[in-house]
Amino acid sequence: MRVAVLRCERLPGFVTWEVPDIEALFADDRRLLEALARLGVDAEPVVWSRDGVDWDAYDAAVLRSTWDYVDHLDEFLEVTAAIDASRCVLLNPVDAVRWNADKHYLDDLDRRGVPIVPLVRGTAAEAPRLRAAAVEAGWDDLVLKPAVGVGGSGVVRTDASGLTAALEALASGIELMVQPFAESILGEGELSFAFVGDGLSHALRKRPASGDFRAHGIYGGTIELVEPAAADTAEVDAMRARLPFDLLYARFDVVRFGGRLAVLELELIEPMLYLDLAPGSADRLAEATLARLAR
């Protein structure tokens, strides 16, 4: 059994600050590699964009820290298609990857009956329409984010009166989403439910640093393992049941909005699962990988 654990060649372009220990960011990868080794699997890290990889030489390729795909989306989709066309099993599957690479998946979740934080879409050139939509919906505290992005890159918080200026300050032609800011992020925080194989592996609470609104560790946010309420787990599990894919893993990032949990983002390509915070989770991921190959 030979498994490639896919990672990036370099950090995505939006990371313009110095990272003292880059390899520390790949802790999830190392834990998975170690867990696979304990199961007798020959597993190795492979840069997804490396030329000349013989995908037929692997039984499976597990998408993990491929964060720079946002800078090379077309190439990334070509590589995942090539893996899918080989004897190697891509995990997560290529259909889920294509679907999840662009945040239009949120519209599809909404159509499938999965609660999402509401949004309107458009470009900076459509600022008047987007502002009118936000005002009509009664949204004043707003968040702008690109349709393709990871790690909170390009995310801006503004209010309705400043929306036009905020849109004009962003790159023209790029599709953006305008959403109401979920105040619960500053209190309860953002909840991340990490599903592995056929069930919930663990849940996390992420809170932004003081003075910020992004619940990402790279911006100073805090992350802790939590025991979610049974009702919350059931609610998110019902969301997962509406997905049309056979997934190795999924991370649902949800917030309390309008009295219920709503999806902020669904991560199927390169989510940090924080395996170091959840004892046994790396082994669960390794075992689920083999279970997928046995199907």
N, C-alpha and C positions, 0 to 999 in steps of 0.2 A: 504494500500500500504506500503510495507516494502522494503527498499533498503539498500544494503551493499555498502559502499564506501571503496574499497580495498586499503590497504596501506602496507608498509613493516614493519617488526618487528624491523629491525635495518638498518642502512645505509649500502650501499654496501661496500665490502671489500677494494676497492681502496681508500676510504676516511680514511686516516691514520692520519690526522691532527685533532686537537681539534675543535669542532664546538660549539661555546658558547651557542647558542640557537637552539637546534635541532628542537624543535616544530615549530619554525618560518618557517622551510622548508615546513611545511604541511599547509601553509596558503590557498592554492588552495582547499585542502580537506575541511577545515573549511568553506570556502565561499560556496562551493557546498552543504555541509550539511545544512547550514543556508538557502540557497535558496530552497532546497527541503522541509525544514520544513515550509517555508512560503507558500508552495503549499499544505500543509497538509500531507506530506509524512513522515512516520516514517523511518528516515535514521540514520545510525550509521556507524562509522569507524570499519572495520574488517581487521585484519592482515591476508593476503592471506595464509600464511603458518601455521596458527593456527590449531592444531589438533581438530577433532571432530566437525567442523562446519556443521550444518544441512542446506545445501544450499536450500533444499526444503522450508525452512522457509522464504525465501526471494523471492520477485517478480523480483528483478534485482540486479546484482552485477556490479558496475561501476569500471573498472580498473583505478586507479589514481596513487598514489605514491608507486608503487610496485617496487621500484628501486633495491632492493636486488635480484631480479629474476636472474640477470646476474651471481650471485654466486651459484644459485641452479636452473639452467634452466630446467633440466629434471623434477624436482619436480614441478616447476611452470607450465610447460605444462600439467602435470598430474592433477594438481588442476584445471586449466582452463577447461580441458576436463571433469572433474567431475562436474563442474558447468554447463557446456553445456549439460551434460546428465541429469541434474536435471530439476525441473520445473522453476528454476531461469534463467533469461535471462542475459547472459554475454554481457557486453558492454565495449569495442568493441567485436565483435563476435570472436569465437575461431579460425576460419579459418584465420582471419586477424592477430590474435595474433601469431599463428604458423609461418605465412609468414613473419611477421615483426620482429620476435625475432632474426633473423640472417640476416646480411647485404647482403646476397645473393639476397634479395629483390631488390637491386639496379640493378642487372642484369635483373631481370624481368621487372622493370620499363623501362630499356633501350629497351628491346624487345617490350614493349608496346608503344614505341614512346615518352616516357617521357625523356626530356634532363636530364642527370646526369653529375656530375663531373667525367671524365673518370677514370678508375682504372684497375689495374691488381692484381691478387690474387696469393697467395702462402705462403709457410712457410719459416722459416729462412734457412732450408736446400736447398731451391731453390733460394738462393740469387743471383747466377750468372744469372739465367734466368730472375729474376725480374729486376736486374740492366740493363741487355741488353734490356729488354722491355722499361724501362724508358728512356734509352739513345736513342733508336730507335724512340720513340715518341717525343723526344725533350724536355723531362721534366728534369729540373735540380733542382728546388726547390720542395721538395717532402714532403708528409705527409704519415706516416704509422699509421694504426689503426687496431685493432682486428675486426674480423668478428662479434663477439658478445661483446657488451659493451654499457655502458651508460655514460653520463656526461663527455665525453672526456677522459675516463679512458684508459690508455695504448697508447695514441696518441703521436706520436713523429714526430718532424719536422727535416729534414736533407736535404742534397743535394745528387746528383747522386754519387759523389765520396765517400761519407760517408754512402751510403745505406747499403753496405755489413756489415760494423761494427755495424750499428744501428740494422739491422736484427739479427745479432749474439748476441746482447745484450738482445734480447727479448726471452721469453720462447720458447723453441723448440717445434715443433709439432702443435702450435696454428696457425690457418689460419689468415693471415694478408692481408690487402688491401694496395696497394701503389697507391697514387694519386698525381697529380700535385697540388701544393699549389695555391689556388685562391687568387691572390694579392688584389682583391677587398675587401676581408675581412678586410684589414688594412685601407681601405678608406671608401667606402660606408658601409661596414659592412655586416653581415649576416642578411638576412631578414627571419622572421618567420611568416607564414600565418596560423592563427588558425581558422580552420573550425569547426563549431558546428552545428549539425543537417544538414540542407540542404544548408547552405551558409556560407560565411565568417563572422566570429565573429569580429576579430580584427587582426591587424598586428603589429609586433614588429621589432625593429632594435637592433641587438646585436653587440657590438664591443669589441675586446679583450683589456685587460689592456696594457699599454705601456710596450714593451719588451716581450709580450707574443703573441701567435697566436690563442689561444683558446677563442672563444666568449662565454664563460660560466661564469655565475655569481660566481661560486665557485672558479674560478681562477682570480677573480677581474674584469671580464668583465662588461660592462655597458649594460643595457636594457632599451629601451624606446618605448612607444607607438608611432606609426607613421600612417599617412594617406597614404597608398600606391598609386602609380600612377595607373590609371584605366587600362592601358595596362599591367602592372605587375600583377594586380589582375586577369585580364582575362587570362593571360598566366598560372598562377598557378591554376586557376579554371579549365582550360583545362587539366592540369595534373591530378587534382583530378577526373575528369570525366572518366579517363582511369582506375581507380581502380575498381576491381571487387567485392567490399564489400559494404554492407550497414552500414555505420559508424556513431557512435555517435559523434566522434570528430577525427580530424587529424591535426597534425602540420607539415607543409612543411617548412623545413629549406633549403633555397635556397641562392645561391650566383650568382653574375654576372660573367659569364665565357664564353669566346669566343663570347662576344657580346650579350648573352642572359642569362636568368635565368636558372640555372641548380640545380637539387636537390643534396644537400650535405647529408641530411638525411631526412627520413620520419618517423615521430613518431606517432605510433598508440597504444602504450601500456601504457607508463607512462610519457608522456611529461608534464613538467610544462607549464601551459597555461597562467600564470601570470594574473589571474583573477582580482587581485587587481589593475592592471594598466588599465584595460578596463572596465569602468562603464557599468553595465548591463550584463556583460558576464557570471557571475555565474548564473543569472536568466535564461539566454539563454540556458546554459548547463542543468539546472534543467528541464526546459520546454521541451528541446529536449529529455531528458531521458524519460519523461512521454509519449512523442509522439512516441518514439520507442516502448514502451510497448503497446501502443494502436494499433500498426499495426497488 
